[in-house]
Amino acid sequence: MNNNDVNTEKLMRYVDGELTGSELSGFEKLVAENSSLQQELENLKLAKMAVRSYGLKNQVASVHRAVINDFKLKQKPGAKIYLLVRSTLKYAASVILIVFAAGIYLYVSSSPAKLYNQNYQPYKLSVARGVSQGSELEKAFNSGDYNNVISQFTKLKEPGSKAYFLAGQAYLALHKPADAVHAFSRSLSPADSDHTFKDDAEYYLGLAYLENNQPASTLSIFENIHNNRDHLYHDKVSSWTLFKLRLLTLKTTGK
């Protein structure tokens, strides 16, 4: 996670009133000394204020009632259609403004680190899926000793798909996403006949790309998972998640 992501995350926590004590005072000092952070903070406050002030869901639900009430108050013989159209356009414009404000807030507040934290869960090795408990690497993984997992992995002369997968999980837990990307990719090598962890490796490879600030690569993987109803992680990749990934891709690459 780079400094920009850390600062953005702290900005969101600051606006939400979640920073306290020395963390709060230290961050306020950092913002006071950094003009770019000050601007980002102002943008975040404005966007969030717009969303909160209007209340997107309540406003959308009230449009119909408002149109009807306005129409009843202003209707005159021969002018019903004109008034209805004018009222509808007026309230539709309000809804568009609210949606736009919500989009700004989502764009400003989104980050690969935030989306990663929302979707990452430590992997649990399952005996039921044919995994033995014999190797030192597996024992280290089950005990949560991720540094030892890496140590055991590096001792293997010809690691297989399972070893690469467990190493990828260890790298991810240790916040070494670039190494995790490499390990998960090797786990998915078509030359390996063991496909036990194929679906798991695909999902966590997507998360590794995300923590490595490569949302476009995550999007490509997650779109395939979302479109495959038989994938083990199909239910974990929602349309909303894909939308946020597209937004992050636009934000980080401009495409």
The 8 nearest C-alpha neighbors of each residue, nearest first, counted from 0:
[[1, 4, 112, 210, 2, 5, 211, 212],
 [0, 2, 4, 3, 5, 212, 6, 112],
 [3, 1, 5, 4, 6, 0, 7, 8],
 [2, 4, 6, 5, 1, 7, 0, 8],
 [3, 5, 7, 2, 6, 1, 8, 0],
 [6, 4, 2, 8, 3, 7, 9, 1],
 [5, 7, 9, 3, 8, 4, 2, 10],
 [8, 6, 10, 4, 9, 5, 3, 11],
 [7, 9, 5, 11, 6, 10, 4, 12],
 [10, 8, 12, 6, 11, 7, 13, 5],
 [11, 9, 13, 7, 8, 12, 6, 14],
 [12, 10, 14, 8, 13, 9, 15, 7],
 [11, 13, 9, 15, 17, 10, 14, 16],
 [12, 14, 10, 16, 11, 15, 18, 17],
 [15, 13, 11, 16, 12, 10, 44, 17],
 [14, 16, 12, 13, 17, 11, 18, 10],
 [17, 15, 13, 14, 18, 12, 19, 11],
 [16, 18, 12, 15, 13, 19, 14, 23],
 [19, 17, 23, 13, 16, 22, 12, 20],
 [18, 20, 23, 22, 17, 21, 24, 16],
 [21, 19, 23, 22, 24, 18, 25, 26],
 [20, 22, 24, 23, 25, 19, 26, 18],
 [23, 21, 25, 20, 24, 19, 26, 18],
 [24, 22, 19, 18, 26, 21, 20, 25],
 [23, 25, 21, 27, 26, 22, 28, 20],
 [26, 24, 28, 22, 23, 27, 21, 29],
 [25, 27, 29, 23, 28, 24, 22, 30],
 [28, 26, 30, 24, 29, 25, 31, 23],
 [29, 27, 31, 25, 26, 30, 24, 32],
 [28, 30, 26, 32, 27, 31, 33, 25],
 [31, 29, 33, 27, 32, 28, 36, 37],
 [32, 30, 28, 29, 33, 27, 37, 34],
 [31, 33, 29, 30, 28, 34, 37, 36],
 [32, 34, 30, 36, 35, 31, 29, 37],
 [33, 35, 37, 36, 38, 32, 30, 31],
 [36, 34, 38, 37, 33, 39, 30, 40],
 [35, 37, 39, 38, 34, 33, 30, 40],
 [38, 36, 34, 40, 35, 39, 30, 41],
 [39, 37, 41, 35, 40, 36, 42, 34],
 [40, 38, 36, 42, 41, 37, 43, 35],
 [39, 41, 37, 43, 38, 42, 36, 44],
 [42, 40, 44, 38, 43, 39, 45, 37],
 [43, 41, 39, 45, 40, 44, 46, 38],
 [42, 44, 40, 46, 41, 45, 47, 39],
 [45, 43, 41, 47, 42, 46, 48, 40],
 [46, 44, 48, 42, 47, 43, 41, 49],
 [47, 45, 104, 49, 43, 48, 44, 100],
 [46, 48, 50, 44, 49, 45, 104, 43],
 [49, 47, 45, 51, 46, 50, 52, 44],
 [50, 48, 46, 52, 47, 51, 100, 45],
 [49, 51, 47, 48, 101, 52, 53, 54],
 [50, 52, 48, 54, 49, 53, 47, 55],
 [53, 51, 49, 50, 54, 48, 47, 55],
 [52, 54, 51, 50, 55, 49, 58, 97],
 [55, 53, 51, 57, 56, 52, 50, 58],
 [56, 54, 58, 57, 53, 97, 59, 50],
 [55, 57, 59, 58, 54, 60, 61, 53],
 [56, 58, 60, 59, 54, 55, 61, 53],
 [59, 57, 61, 55, 60, 56, 54, 62],
 [58, 60, 56, 62, 61, 57, 55, 94],
 [59, 61, 57, 58, 62, 56, 63, 64],
 [62, 60, 58, 64, 59, 63, 65, 57],
 [63, 61, 65, 59, 64, 60, 66, 90],
 [62, 64, 66, 65, 61, 67, 60, 59],
 [65, 63, 67, 61, 66, 62, 68, 60],
 [66, 64, 62, 68, 67, 63, 69, 61],
 [67, 65, 69, 63, 64, 68, 86, 87],
 [66, 68, 70, 64, 65, 69, 71, 63],
 [69, 67, 65, 71, 70, 66, 64, 72],
 [70, 68, 66, 72, 67, 71, 65, 73],
 [69, 71, 67, 68, 73, 72, 74, 83],
 [72, 70, 68, 69, 74, 73, 67, 66],
 [73, 71, 69, 70, 74, 68, 67, 75],
 [72, 74, 70, 71, 69, 75, 82, 79],
 [73, 75, 71, 70, 79, 72, 78, 82],
 [76, 74, 78, 77, 79, 73, 82, 72],
 [75, 77, 78, 74, 79, 80, 73, 82],
 [76, 78, 79, 75, 80, 74, 81, 82],
 [79, 77, 81, 75, 76, 80, 82, 74],
 [80, 78, 82, 81, 74, 77, 83, 75],
 [79, 81, 83, 82, 78, 84, 77, 85],
 [82, 80, 84, 78, 83, 79, 85, 86],
 [83, 81, 85, 79, 84, 80, 86, 78],
 [82, 84, 80, 86, 81, 85, 70, 87],
 [83, 85, 87, 81, 82, 86, 80, 88],
 [84, 86, 82, 88, 87, 83, 81, 89],
 [87, 85, 89, 83, 88, 84, 66, 82],
 [86, 88, 84, 90, 89, 85, 91, 66],
 [89, 87, 91, 85, 86, 90, 92, 84],
 [90, 88, 86, 92, 87, 91, 85, 93],
 [89, 91, 93, 92, 87, 88, 62, 86],
 [90, 92, 88, 94, 93, 89, 87, 95],
 [91, 93, 95, 90, 89, 94, 88, 96],
 [94, 92, 90, 96, 91, 95, 97, 89],
 [93, 95, 97, 91, 96, 92, 98, 59],
 [96, 94, 92, 98, 97, 93, 99, 91],
 [97, 95, 99, 93, 94, 98, 100, 92],
 [96, 98, 100, 94, 99, 95, 55, 101],
 [99, 97, 101, 95, 100, 96, 102, 94],
 [98, 100, 102, 96, 97, 101, 95, 103],
 [101, 99, 97, 103, 102, 98, 46, 49],
 [100, 102, 98, 104, 99, 103, 50, 97],
 [101, 103, 99, 105, 100, 104, 106, 98],
 [104, 102, 100, 106, 101, 105, 107, 46],
 [103, 105, 46, 101, 107, 102, 106, 47],
 [104, 106, 102, 108, 103, 107, 109, 101],
 [105, 107, 103, 104, 109, 108, 102, 246],
 [108, 106, 104, 105, 109, 103, 43, 42],
 [107, 109, 105, 106, 104, 110, 11, 43],
 [110, 108, 106, 105, 107, 113, 247, 111],
 [109, 111, 113, 112, 114, 4, 247, 108],
 [112, 110, 114, 113, 209, 212, 115, 210],
 [113, 111, 115, 110, 114, 210, 116, 4],
 [112, 114, 116, 110, 115, 111, 117, 109],
 [115, 113, 117, 111, 116, 112, 110, 118],
 [114, 116, 112, 118, 117, 113, 119, 111],
 [115, 117, 113, 119, 114, 118, 112, 120],
 [116, 118, 114, 115, 119, 113, 120, 112],
 [119, 117, 115, 116, 114, 120, 206, 235],
 [120, 118, 116, 115, 117, 121, 206, 203],
 [119, 121, 122, 118, 116, 117, 123, 172],
 [122, 120, 123, 119, 172, 168, 171, 169],
 [121, 123, 120, 124, 168, 199, 119, 165],
 [124, 122, 125, 121, 141, 140, 120, 126],
 [123, 125, 122, 126, 141, 130, 140, 137],
 [126, 124, 127, 128, 123, 130, 129, 131],
 [127, 125, 130, 128, 129, 131, 124, 132],
 [126, 128, 125, 129, 130, 124, 131, 132],
 [129, 127, 126, 125, 130, 195, 124, 196],
 [128, 130, 127, 126, 131, 125, 195, 132],
 [129, 131, 126, 128, 125, 132, 127, 124],
 [132, 130, 133, 129, 126, 134, 137, 125],
 [131, 133, 137, 134, 138, 130, 126, 135],
 [134, 132, 131, 135, 137, 138, 136, 130],
 [135, 133, 137, 136, 132, 138, 131, 139],
 [134, 136, 138, 137, 139, 133, 151, 148],
 [135, 137, 139, 148, 134, 151, 138, 140],
 [138, 136, 140, 134, 139, 135, 132, 141],
 [139, 137, 135, 141, 140, 136, 142, 134],
 [138, 140, 136, 142, 144, 137, 148, 141],
 [141, 139, 137, 143, 142, 138, 148, 144],
 [142, 140, 138, 143, 139, 137, 124, 123],
 [141, 143, 139, 140, 144, 138, 145, 137],
 [144, 142, 140, 141, 145, 139, 148, 169],
 [143, 145, 139, 147, 142, 146, 140, 148],
 [146, 144, 148, 169, 147, 143, 140, 149],
 [147, 145, 149, 148, 144, 150, 169, 173],
 [146, 148, 150, 145, 149, 144, 151, 139],
 [149, 147, 145, 151, 136, 146, 150, 139],
 [148, 150, 152, 146, 147, 151, 166, 153],
 [149, 151, 147, 148, 153, 152, 146, 154],
 [152, 150, 148, 154, 136, 149, 153, 147],
 [151, 153, 149, 154, 150, 155, 148, 136],
 [152, 154, 150, 155, 151, 149, 156, 158],
 [155, 153, 151, 152, 156, 150, 149, 158],
 [156, 154, 153, 152, 158, 157, 151, 162],
 [155, 157, 158, 154, 153, 152, 159, 151],
 [156, 158, 155, 159, 154, 162, 152, 153],
 [159, 157, 155, 162, 156, 163, 160, 152],
 [158, 160, 162, 161, 163, 157, 191, 186],
 [159, 161, 186, 163, 162, 164, 193, 191],
 [162, 160, 164, 163, 159, 165, 186, 196],
 [163, 161, 165, 159, 164, 160, 158, 166],
 [164, 162, 166, 186, 182, 160, 161, 165],
 [163, 165, 161, 167, 162, 166, 186, 183],
 [166, 164, 168, 162, 167, 163, 161, 169],
 [165, 167, 169, 163, 168, 164, 149, 162],
 [168, 166, 179, 182, 164, 170, 165, 169],
 [167, 169, 165, 171, 166, 170, 172, 164],
 [168, 170, 145, 166, 172, 171, 167, 173],
 [171, 169, 173, 175, 179, 167, 172, 168],
 [170, 172, 174, 168, 173, 169, 176, 179],
 [173, 171, 169, 174, 170, 168, 121, 145],
 [172, 174, 170, 171, 175, 169, 145, 146],
 [175, 173, 171, 172, 176, 170, 210, 0],
 [174, 176, 170, 173, 171, 178, 177, 179],
 [175, 177, 179, 207, 211, 178, 171, 174],
 [178, 176, 180, 179, 175, 211, 181, 207],
 [179, 177, 181, 176, 180, 175, 170, 182],
 [178, 180, 167, 176, 170, 182, 177, 181],
 [181, 179, 177, 183, 178, 182, 207, 204],
 [180, 182, 184, 178, 179, 183, 185, 177],
 [183, 181, 167, 163, 179, 185, 184, 180],
 [184, 182, 186, 180, 185, 167, 164, 204],
 [183, 185, 181, 187, 186, 182, 180, 188],
 [186, 184, 188, 182, 187, 183, 181, 163],
 [185, 187, 160, 183, 163, 184, 164, 188],
 [188, 186, 184, 185, 189, 197, 183, 200],
 [187, 189, 185, 190, 186, 191, 184, 160],
 [190, 188, 191, 187, 192, 186, 185, 194],
 [191, 189, 188, 192, 187, 193, 160, 185],
 [192, 190, 189, 193, 188, 160, 159, 194],
 [191, 193, 194, 190, 189, 160, 188, 195],
 [194, 192, 191, 195, 160, 161, 196, 159],
 [195, 193, 197, 196, 192, 191, 160, 187],
 [196, 194, 193, 197, 128, 161, 198, 129],
 [195, 197, 199, 194, 198, 200, 161, 164],
 [196, 198, 194, 200, 199, 195, 201, 187],
 [199, 197, 201, 200, 196, 231, 202, 230],
 [200, 198, 196, 202, 201, 197, 203, 231],
 [199, 201, 197, 203, 198, 202, 183, 204],
 [202, 200, 204, 198, 199, 203, 197, 205],
 [201, 203, 205, 199, 204, 200, 198, 206],
 [202, 204, 206, 205, 200, 201, 207, 199],
 [203, 205, 207, 201, 206, 202, 183, 180],
 [206, 204, 217, 203, 202, 208, 207, 220],
 [205, 207, 203, 209, 204, 208, 210, 115],
 [208, 206, 204, 176, 210, 209, 205, 180],
 [209, 207, 211, 213, 205, 206, 210, 217],
 [208, 210, 206, 214, 212, 213, 211, 207],
 [211, 209, 207, 212, 208, 112, 176, 115],
 [210, 212, 208, 209, 176, 213, 207, 177],
 [211, 213, 209, 210, 111, 214, 208, 112],
 [214, 212, 208, 209, 215, 211, 216, 217],
 [215, 213, 217, 209, 216, 248, 212, 218],
 [214, 216, 218, 248, 217, 213, 219, 244],
 [217, 215, 219, 218, 214, 213, 208, 220],
 [216, 218, 205, 214, 220, 215, 219, 208],
 [219, 217, 215, 221, 216, 220, 222, 244],
 [218, 220, 216, 222, 217, 221, 215, 223],
 [221, 219, 217, 223, 218, 222, 205, 224],
 [220, 222, 224, 218, 223, 219, 225, 217],
 [223, 221, 225, 219, 224, 220, 218, 226],
 [224, 222, 226, 221, 220, 225, 227, 219],
 [223, 225, 221, 227, 222, 233, 226, 230],
 [226, 224, 222, 233, 223, 227, 236, 221],
 [227, 225, 223, 224, 222, 228, 233, 221],
 [228, 226, 224, 229, 230, 225, 223, 233],
 [229, 227, 230, 233, 226, 225, 224, 234],
 [228, 230, 227, 231, 233, 232, 224, 226],
 [229, 231, 233, 232, 227, 228, 224, 198],
 [232, 230, 233, 198, 229, 199, 234, 228],
 [233, 231, 235, 230, 234, 224, 202, 236],
 [232, 234, 230, 225, 224, 235, 236, 231],
 [235, 233, 232, 236, 237, 225, 231, 228],
 [234, 236, 232, 233, 237, 118, 225, 231],
 [237, 235, 234, 225, 233, 240, 221, 232],
 [238, 236, 240, 239, 235, 241, 234, 225],
 [237, 239, 241, 240, 242, 236, 225, 243],
 [240, 238, 242, 237, 241, 243, 236, 244],
 [241, 239, 237, 243, 242, 238, 236, 244],
 [242, 240, 244, 238, 239, 243, 245, 237],
 [243, 241, 239, 245, 244, 240, 238, 246],
 [242, 244, 246, 240, 245, 241, 247, 239],
 [245, 243, 241, 247, 246, 242, 218, 248],
 [246, 244, 248, 242, 243, 247, 241, 249],
 [245, 247, 243, 249, 244, 248, 250, 242],
 [248, 246, 250, 244, 249, 245, 251, 243],
 [249, 247, 245, 215, 251, 250, 246, 214],
 [250, 248, 253, 254, 246, 247, 252, 251],
 [249, 251, 247, 248, 253, 252, 246, 106],
 [252, 250, 248, 249, 253, 247, 214, 254],
 [253, 251, 254, 249, 248, 250, 247, 215],
 [252, 254, 249, 250, 251, 248, 247, 246],
 [253, 249, 252, 248, 250, 251, 245, 215]]
